[in-house]
Amino acid sequence: MSDPNTRQPFLSIVIPAYNEEARLPESLRAITAFVAQKAYPVEVLIVDNNSTDRTAAIIAEFAAEFPYIRGLSERTQGKGAAVRAGMLAARGAYRFICDADLSMPIEEVDKFLPPQLEDFDIAIASREIAGAVRYGEPWYRHLMGRVFNLIVRLFAIPGLQDTQCGFKMFRAEVAEDLFPLQTMNGWSFDVEILYAARERGWRIVEVPIHWYYKANTRISPLRDSLDMFVEVLKIRRNGRRGLYARKP
């Protein structure tokens, strides 16, 4: 593979990371094996979001071995803040948000890229549309997700069946247009980005994936659901105020 510093990457993989020392090594081994099979240039950006464990050291170890891996630091706390930093620092023609747990196997990224997928601005992974398969998810987590998605469809983004899956692809032009508009630093950032995308006329498609449930103790079902509901209302209010509209 050519020096990643001299060629624009075809694909950027952006991974937000907060205290991921347990999951990150296995995920990065899978990602480096995936990259080794590709003829096009890839960069991997891992955004350390104030981790207090060995996350930063693990990133440095992999970056020393694989020159296409780059570590970033984002001091503003929140997954949304980390993703925004990574997407705006990325250089790829296509930019993919990727959860550190790889609950979607990395090989499925091919579904989000030409030639398998054409004519899109944003492609979001879906665990709900035809062809998607969930593995091992507790019924109550699925129910919680469906209730939140109903709220999103009623108040913000009609028609999209799974806005909260953590795997999303953006064309470079689209990422550079949308992420400077982002105001939400927490879990609802992707609802805001997709809402802004609709406001600005970008085309969103859903891609069915195979998804494996992996417990995430950082999410509090009651507290975070209430916070996300409040943030959805804020997003809608921002939209009515024209915050996401294109300037004449």
Sequence and secondary structure as in RCSB ss.txt:
>XXXX:A:sequence
MSDPNTRQPFLSIVIPAYNEEARLPESLRAITAFVAQKAYPVEVLIVDNNSTDRTAAIIAEFAAEFPYIRGLSER
TQGKGAAVRAGMLAARGAYRFICDADLSMPIEEVDKFLPPQLEDFDIAIASREIAGAVRYGEPWYRHLMGRVFNL
IVRLFAIPGLQDTQCGFKMFRAEVAEDLFPLQTMNGWSFDVEILYAARERGWRIVEVPIHWYYKANTRISPLRDS
LDMFVEVLKIRRNGRRGLYARKP
>XXXX:A:secstr
   TTTS  SEEEEEEESS TTTHHHHHHHHHHHHHT SS EEEEEEE S SSSHHHHHHHHHHH TTEEEEE  
S SHHHHHHHHHHH   SEEEE  TT SS GGGGGGGSTTTS S SEEEEESSSTT EEES  HHHHHHHHHHHH
HHHHHT TT S S  S EEEEHHHHHHHGGG    STTHHHHHHHHHHHTT  EEEEE EEE    TT  HHHHH
HHHHHHHHHHHHHHHTTTTS   
